[in-house]
Amino acid sequence: MKTAPSLAARDARHCWHPYTQHGAESDPPLAVASAKDALLTLEDGRELIDAISSWWAILHGHGREELIDAMERQARKLDHVLFAGATHEPAVRLAERLCEIAPAGLTRVFYSDDGSTAVEVALKMAYQRWVQRGEPDRRVFVALDGAYHGDTFGSMAVSDPDPFFAAYTPLLFEVRRCAPNPEALAALLDELGERAAGLIVEPMVQGAAGMCMHPASFLQAARALTRERGLPLIADEVMTGFGRTGRLFACNHGDVAPDLLCLAKGLTGGIFPLSATLATEEMFESFLSEDKARAFFHGHTFTAHPVGCAVALASLDITLGEDTPGKLNAIGETILGELRSLEGSAGVSNLRHLGGIVALDLSPPAGDQAGYMAKMAASLRAASIERGVLLRPLGNVLYAMPPACTTPAQARQIGLVMAEMALLPPSLGT
């Protein structure tokens, strides 16, 4: 009798995976059969702790019943309707609640599909506002060194092209970058003068850059510098929103209110694709006109999807009712506690923690390089999986960002496995 091909074999015939070099990566993708709480169950029966929240998305845990129930109820009542010329209760109620909890002054919600499109929306709003004010030359956005804001063309433009987007640079609009330093930012904004369109930042933590953390004082300075110059501040909280940094929003660490706020991932607890771009009333009013050509011409088929909005409302109930930011901070503290012994160890540096995010840097072995392209990442990932924890190092940066349901025992295991990874022989990645 002929044996049916495995899931990995079938995948290899037809699937093209994101951020994957199929010509070089020999290990097949993990064949995941199911998930519950913080655990992934593989096709072969092994269980892994999802220590990275499945790309920073799963907020409360896999299979959270309240979210699944909300999804099912809404799908039976209103599965989908266009949001151009129509509205519905889940979208309106979610917009109301987001404006209630967001930093002060954000009164309008524009829905889209994912983090990249939330950023795309913000960039288009910011620039079109300048055009409609008669200042079309304000077309240069400022971003931070190492920034990552997504994969669509606008979000690629404001991201650092190295290492992901160098091939597309001829197609991207002009962006200037600087370190998260108030003096450097002030000098760059002054240099740009009336060419500056605005500033976009990942508040407090730059994720894909390697979980680089900057102080709240920089965020406060960025707000002051942009406000002084009349420039919009865009806060990309696609990763950091809904408690990941120990506060509901990372902007709260500095009591900063941006002009535009981008949300996704944890918005629905990570189980349904939905994003939102929040804007000030002033931003919204700059598009009001009797001239239809001045409207904001952006939209997606699934904008404000009723099911996604219903799930997001249920996720907000959990986030606020269970103090998700506090739970994530406690998990981060537990993981950090298992890593304290590494301080001063050869080859380990910059142990850091904010909320539920814990990271450290490893010195690459001879023949390897620092940064996202470090060869050691694949070996570290494989070794962590062997020990029952799913990690996905950012090159030579080892980090964890598990969901809020992670138990103290699971958090300790994550920390212990990270510590073991940090002390593996330096030849591991070569």
Summary of the structure (lengths in Angstrom):
residues: 430
radius of gyration: 21.8
end to end distance: 41.8
largest distance: 74.8
contacts: 1475
relative contact order: 0.15
helix: 41%
strand: 17%
